[in-house]
Amino acid sequence: MKSRIPSESLNIHTELIMPGHTNPLGNLMGGNLLSWMDVACGVSAIKHCGTICVTASVDNVSFRLPIKVGDVVVLKSFATRAFNTSLEVCCEVYIFEPKDRTETLSHTAYFTFVSLDENGKSTKVPQLQPVTEAEKILYDSAERRREVRLFLAGKMKGSETKYLKAMLED
Ligand SMILES: CC(C)(COP(=O)(O)OP(=O)(O)OC[C@H]1O[C@@H](n2cnc3c(N)ncnc32)[C@H](O)[C@@H]1OP(=O)(O)O)[C@@H](O)C(=O)NCCC(=O)NCCS
């Protein structure tokens, strides 16, 4: 199976925040943003795998900056690492400032998708080959994030972890 590079799964999705997306203070509701992030990352997963992909988990998401009605929000998603039947996808959310055309990073989150065949059975994913320095850093750190999420989901025993065990023993 041919390996892929992160830029092959890059997906850029833009939204204009409308009053129906916000709470009474005019701030974007977190659930709307999560839904857009899930779809954006799902598209990246499909671009990487070429199969049906389902969301297996979403890592902790902190809403650091409020997004206001009228803001233009840009979601950039791309695969960071492929495992066996699953892959990690990063979603970066930026607020676009039209006056000076800058983008401010407001959120980052990691989603895990599992590739399924036409019978709904999990199936092997193409490996991912990082190219840039930033992609290599994300690729290496994905192993640690995977350990934490599988441990928290009860899918990996503490004794099976490498990084987490070392951290807890510190
Ligand atoms: C995700 C799903 C396919 C996993 O199936 P499963 O039989 O429990 O999983 P398995 O133990 O066979 O593992 C399959 C892969 O999923 C990964 N996985 C399973 N649970 C996970 C979790 N909570 N977080 C991250 N990865 C997970 C495993 O690590 C494995 O990856 P690998 O092959 O690359 O090592 C299954 O739980 C499912 O269909 N869930 C519903 C998905 C869905 O509907 N999503 C939309 C939510 S509304």
The ligand as a Tripos MOL2 file, in Angstrom:
@<TRIPOS>MOLECULE
LIG
   48    50     1     0     0
SMALL
NO_CHARGES

@<TRIPOS>ATOM
      1 C1        -14.1100    3.2210   16.3090 C.3       1 LIG1
      2 C2        -14.4490    1.7460   16.2030 C.3       1 LIG1
      3 C3        -14.4800    1.3260   14.7130 C.3       1 LIG1
      4 C4        -13.3670    0.9530   16.9310 C.3       1 LIG1
      5 O1        -13.7460   -0.3880   16.8700 O.3       1 LIG1
      6 P1        -13.2160   -1.4240   17.9820 P.3       1 LIG1
      7 O2        -13.5910   -2.7930   17.5360 O.co2     1 LIG1
      8 O3        -13.6150   -0.9600   19.3260 O.co2     1 LIG1
      9 O4        -11.7170   -1.1350   17.8730 O.3       1 LIG1
     10 P2        -10.4750   -2.0540   17.8520 P.3       1 LIG1
     11 O5        -10.1350   -2.3930   19.2630 O.co2     1 LIG1
     12 O6        -10.6090   -3.1790   16.8500 O.co2     1 LIG1
     13 O7         -9.4260   -1.0170   17.2890 O.3       1 LIG1
     14 C5         -9.5100   -0.4970   15.9660 C.3       1 LIG1
     15 C6         -8.6610    0.7400   15.9330 C.3       1 LIG1
     16 O8         -9.3620    1.7740   16.5960 O.3       1 LIG1
     17 C7         -8.5110    2.3770   17.5610 C.3       1 LIG1
     18 N1         -9.3570    2.8510   18.6390 N.ar      1 LIG1
     19 C8        -10.3360    2.1730   19.2570 C.ar      1 LIG1
     20 N2        -10.8910    2.9500   20.2070 N.ar      1 LIG1
     21 C9        -10.2230    4.1090   20.1910 C.ar      1 LIG1
     22 C10       -10.3230    5.3110   20.9390 C.ar      1 LIG1
     23 N3        -11.2240    5.4710   21.9060 N.pl3     1 LIG1
     24 N4         -9.4740    6.3180   20.6510 N.ar      1 LIG1
     25 C11        -8.5470    6.1850   19.6740 C.ar      1 LIG1
     26 N5         -8.4090    5.0730   18.9180 N.ar      1 LIG1
     27 C12        -9.2410    4.0590   19.1820 C.ar      1 LIG1
     28 C13        -7.5700    1.2740   17.9760 C.3       1 LIG1
     29 O9         -6.3990    1.8000   18.5400 O.3       1 LIG1
     30 C14        -7.3200    0.5990   16.6590 C.3       1 LIG1
     31 O10        -6.3690    1.3220   15.9310 O.3       1 LIG1
     32 P3         -5.0780    0.6000   15.2740 P.3       1 LIG1
     33 O11        -5.5890   -0.5580   14.4650 O.co2     1 LIG1
     34 O12        -4.4830    1.6410   14.4020 O.co2     1 LIG1
     35 O13        -4.2010    0.1770   16.3970 O.co2     1 LIG1
     36 C15       -15.8280    1.4090   16.8530 C.3       1 LIG1
     37 O14       -15.7570    1.6430   18.2500 O.3       1 LIG1
     38 C16       -16.9500    2.2210   16.2570 C.2       1 LIG1
     39 O15       -17.4770    1.8830   15.2030 O.2       1 LIG1
     40 N6        -17.3340    3.3060   16.9570 N.am      1 LIG1
     41 C17       -18.3710    4.2090   16.4600 C.3       1 LIG1
     42 C18       -17.7660    5.1900   15.4550 C.3       1 LIG1
     43 C19       -18.7340    6.2770   15.1200 C.2       1 LIG1
     44 O16       -19.8840    5.9960   14.8500 O.2       1 LIG1
     45 N7        -18.2660    7.5090   15.1660 N.am      1 LIG1
     46 C20       -19.1100    8.6420   15.0520 C.3       1 LIG1
     47 C21       -19.5160    9.0450   16.4290 C.3       1 LIG1
     48 S1        -21.1370    9.6450   16.5070 S.3       1 LIG1
@<TRIPOS>BOND
     1     1     2 1
     2     2     3 1
     3     2     4 1
     4     2    36 1
     5     4     5 1
     6     5     6 1
     7     6     7 2
     8     6     8 1
     9     6     9 1
    10     9    10 1
    11    10    11 2
    12    10    12 1
    13    10    13 1
    14    13    14 1
    15    14    15 1
    16    15    16 1
    17    15    30 1
    18    16    17 1
    19    17    18 1
    20    17    28 1
    21    18    19 ar
    22    18    27 ar
    23    19    20 ar
    24    20    21 ar
    25    21    22 ar
    26    21    27 ar
    27    22    23 1
    28    22    24 ar
    29    24    25 ar
    30    25    26 ar
    31    26    27 ar
    32    28    29 1
    33    28    30 1
    34    30    31 1
    35    31    32 1
    36    32    33 2
    37    32    34 1
    38    32    35 1
    39    36    37 1
    40    36    38 1
    41    38    39 2
    42    38    40 1
    43    40    41 1
    44    41    42 1
    45    42    43 1
    46    43    44 2
    47    43    45 1
    48    45    46 1
    49    46    47 1
    50    47    48 1
@<TRIPOS>SUBSTRUCTURE
     1 LIG1         1 GROUP 0 **** ****
